Amino acid sequence: MKKLFLVNDDGVFAPGLAALKESVMGRGEIKVIAPHQERSGMSQAITVNEPLRLTKVEGGYMLNGTPADCVKMGLLGLGFKPDCLLSGINLGANLGWDVLYSGTVAAALEGVLQGVPSLAFSLCGSAEFFPTASTVVRTLLFEEPGFLVNCDLIPRDGVLNINIPALPFDEIKGMRITRLGVRNYTGVMQRREDPRGNDYFWMGGEPVPLDSDELDVDMVAVDQGYISITPLKFDTTFHEIIPDLQRKIIKE
């Protein structure tokens, strides 16, 4: 039986974490650590200037830290030795450039940094489809392609970022292996006024409509009703321009 470490960025009492638990119930030894409140958009942030407090709750632990803190606490603080880390199920898509900000994806990446094969799951739409997402996760892990049966499908130096359409299960068309698309927003920084007449700003915005129909792009695949599976890695080095910089700057 596999040892599974579950984490998220929406908080320990989030319905997405409950859906993730449901998807693996009875299929592994489960350990859970999640933030005490929503910590979306934290990316790979860690807490270094204040204490971390771990509290036992029903079904696991909650931590007053970031998703990456939760992973470090489980693996380095409590000594968990899981076969796989599962992050999610996030309420909302983690597509395109949004993965740079995602606490869900960052938790999975932190798992990889600590040598644990990791997967990130997100539901691209309304919470009413968490039952669909739970079924999809169970299918992907134990049936087809069976990530926890065929563990060699999970990269050791990166993660699989999995986005699930908000549809009834029987309306999902299948799976696509995808690359990150370009995800831009309009109206990102909104100026508002508080009751005392002072300006404040709220970050939000709406995604710019897709200008592509390529099914190998993560956003397009989900929009067309497919599960998007995108392999992500750590190495962000711009390898292609190293020789040119070497010639122009080092001049050896």
Secondary structure, DSSP 8 states (H G I E B T S, - for coil): -EEEEEE-SS-TT-HHHHHHHHHHTTSEEEEEEEESS--TT-TT----SS---EEEETTEEEESS-HHHHHHIIIIIS----SEEEEEEEES---GGGGGT-HHHHHHHHHHHTT--EEEEEEES-GGGHHHHHHHHHHHHHTSS-TTTSGGGS-SSEEEEEEEESS-GGG--EEEE-B-----EES-EEEEE-TTS-EEEEE--EE-------TTBHHHHHHTTEEEEEEEES----GGGHHHHIIIII--
